[in-house]
Amino acid sequence: MKTTLKNQYAYVNQILIAIVSATLGYNLYQEIVHPENSRLTLSIILVVLTYIMVEKYGYKPEKEIQK
């Protein structure tokens, strides 16, 4: 995925996606191995919020940005 400096949120969104992915992966592991310690519901809510933020501020091709 090519990102440019014209979209200031692109870099932040990539970091946010990496953090949310790591958190979700860890909580899925906890759900499988230690169900009593799992916070899977909170992870799913975090994934939904991340999706909304990426859709709102996400990557847009340069042609759309210049308009």
C-alpha positions in Angstrom: 0.0 0.0 0.0 1.5 3.3 -1.0 1.0 6.2 1.4 1.8 9.8 1.0 2.4 12.7 3.4 -0.7 14.3 2.0 -2.8 11.9 4.1 -1.6 12.6 7.7 -3.7 9.8 9.1 -2.3 7.0 7.0 0.7 6.4 9.3 -1.3 6.6 12.5 -3.9 4.2 11.1 -1.2 1.6 10.3 0.1 1.8 13.8 -3.4 1.6 15.2 -4.2 -1.5 13.1 -0.9 -3.2 14.3 -1.7 -2.5 18.0 -5.3 -3.7 17.6 -4.2 -6.8 15.8 -1.7 -7.7 18.5 -4.3 -7.1 21.2 -6.9 -9.2 19.4 -4.4 -12.0 18.8 -3.4 -12.1 22.4 -7.0 -12.1 23.7 -7.9 -14.9 21.2 -5.0 -16.9 22.6 -6.3 -16.2 26.2 -9.8 -17.3 25.2 -8.5 -20.6 23.9 -6.0 -21.4 26.6 -7.4 -19.5 29.7 -11.0 -18.6 29.1 -11.4 -17.2 32.6 -8.8 -14.5 31.9 -10.1 -13.5 28.5 -11.2 -10.0 27.5 -12.4 -11.0 24.0 -15.5 -8.7 24.1 -13.4 -5.7 24.7 -11.1 -6.7 21.9 -14.0 -7.0 19.5 -15.2 -3.5 20.5 -11.7 -2.2 19.9 -11.7 -3.8 16.4 -15.0 -2.2 15.6 -13.8 1.2 16.7 -10.6 0.8 14.7 -12.6 -0.1 11.6 -14.7 3.1 12.1 -11.7 5.3 12.5 -9.9 3.8 9.4 -13.1 4.3 7.4 -13.4 7.9 8.5 -9.8 9.0 8.3 -8.4 6.1 6.3 -6.2 6.0 3.2 -7.5 7.7 0.1 -5.8 7.7 -3.3 -4.1 10.9 -4.3 -6.7 11.7 -6.9 -9.4 11.9 -4.3 -7.2 14.0 -2.0 -6.4 16.6 -4.7 -10.1 17.2 -5.5 
